[in-house]
Amino acid sequence: MPGVYRTPGPAGSRDGSVALLRSTSTRDVMDFNMVQGPFTITVGPGVKAVKTSRCQPWHRLGDTLEAAIARASGGNPLSAQIDNDGLFVVGLDIMPGVYRTPGPAGSRDGSVALLRSTSTRDVMDFNMVQGPFTITVGPGVKAVKTSRCQPWHRLGDTLEAAVAGVPRPTSPRRT
């Protein structure tokens, strides 16, 4: 059934996966993703089948992403932190604003993608994370996909507010 579906993440210690297919052939892939944490997909026009592997159960959230967000907005408060790998929906999981990570988790580079939808092919901006990194989840960003990063913390609504709220180092006084 078309709509928006969500899983809490992989089942077990290995990554899961999800593929949106144009037919029942697993070679006819529209979109493919490794599932490392919470993940949301939209089964829309053109999707004829969905193949999942090693994921916790998927639950239907509604007909559209907007409907799912509206229904969830009356419930749990949104997080001001992205604390693991996954695909996080703005308004469903996280608030818009400025987020910062100290860098990758471990010795490999991390990555972050700002998305126009829940499709990881609908990229607005993509970056490899090699050290401290800041993103702005602003207008048009519907989801954020993170991989192999330390937690992201929300600094404020705008970059200006985030910069204003950061304590500045003081210079030693000369006497």
N, C-alpha and C positions, 0 to 999 in steps of 0.2 A: 504494500500500500504506500503511495507517495506520502511524503512528510518529512519531519525532522526527527532523527533518532540519535540517542546518546548511550555511550557505554562509560562506566567508571574507569575502564582501562583494561589492560591485558589480564588474562587469567593465568596466574603463576608468575614465575620469575623471568620468563622470556617475553619479548615484544609480541604483540598481536598484529593483525593486519586487517585491512578492509579494502575491498575493491568495488567500485561502482562500474557496472558493465552495460554495454550497448545491446548485448544479446545474452544468451545463456552460455556462450563460449568464454572461458576465462582468458582467452587471448584478445578479446574485444573490450579492452579496458578504457574507461573514460577518465577515471581517477583512482589512484592507488596510494595507500598510506600505511606506514608502520604505526601501530598504536602503542604508545609508550606511557600514556597517562589518560586522563579523561579525554574523550573524543566525541565530537558531534558531526553528523553528516546530514545532508539534505538530499533526499531521494526525490528528484524532480523530473522534468521532461527529458525524455531520451534514455533514462535509466530503466533497463529491462530486468536487471538482476543485481543482487548484492552478494558478494562472497566475503565472509569473515573467517578469521582463523585465530585461535587462542585469545579470544576476547571474553570478558565478562558479558552477561546478557545486555542486549541493546533494548532500550525502552523508547517508545514513540512519545514525543513531546508535544506534537501538534501538526497542523497542516503546513504551516510556514514558520520560518525563523522568527518573524515578527510576532506571530501568535504565541510561540513558545516563550519568547522573552516577556510578552505581556502577561501571560499566565504565571510565570515564575516571579515577576517583579513584586507581587503581593506577598511572597513567601520569605525565603531566606535572604539575609542581607548579602550584597555582593562583596567579593573579596577585594582587598587592597593589596593582595600579594599573589603572584604566580609562583607556586612553590615546587612544581615538578614539571616534567615533560608532558606535553599534550597539546590539544587544541582548545583554547579558551574563548568562549563567545562573549562579546561585549554586551552587557545588559543581562546576561544569563549567569555568567561565571565571574566576570570582572567588570570594574567600572572603567569608563574612559579616563584618560589622564596620562601622566608621565610616569614611566616605570624605569627602574635601574637595577642592573645586576652587577655584582662584583666581577663576574666573568664566567668562564666555562667551569663545569664541574668535572674535575679530573684533568688528565693530560691532553685530551683531544679538544679541538675547537667545538664550541657550541654553535647554535644557529637560532635565528628568530625571523619569522615572517609575519608581516601585517597583511591580512586578507580582506578582500571585498565581499566574501561569502564564507561558507564552511568548506568550500573546495580549496584544497591546497594548490590548485592550478590557477586560482584567481588572486594572484599575488600583486599587492600594491608596492611592497618593499621587502627585500630579503637581505639579510646580513649574516656573515659569519661572525661569531663572538669569540674574540681572542683575549680580551681583557675586559675591564669595566665598560659597560655599554648602557646607553639610555635610548628608550623609544618613546614616541608620543602616540598614544592610541586616541586618535582624533576623529573628526568627521569622515565618514566613508569606511572606516575600519569596522568590520563586522566580527572578526575573530583574530586571535593571535596564536600562532603555532610556535612552540619552543621545543628545543632539543638540546640536551647535554649542557644546561646552564644552571648555575647556582640560583637560588630564589630571586625573583624580581620583586622589588618593593615599590609601591606607589608613592611618588614624591609630592604630587599635587595635581590640580586640574590642568594647569598649563606649564610650559617650560619656564615662563617668567615667574610663576608662583613657586615652582620647584627651586629655582635659583635663589629667589628671595628667602626661602625657608632654610637654605643650607648655611650652616655657620661658616663664616669665612675665617681663614687662618689669620692670626694677628702677627704683626711684625714686632720683633723685639724693640723696646724703646731705647733710644740713645740718651744718655744723660750727660 
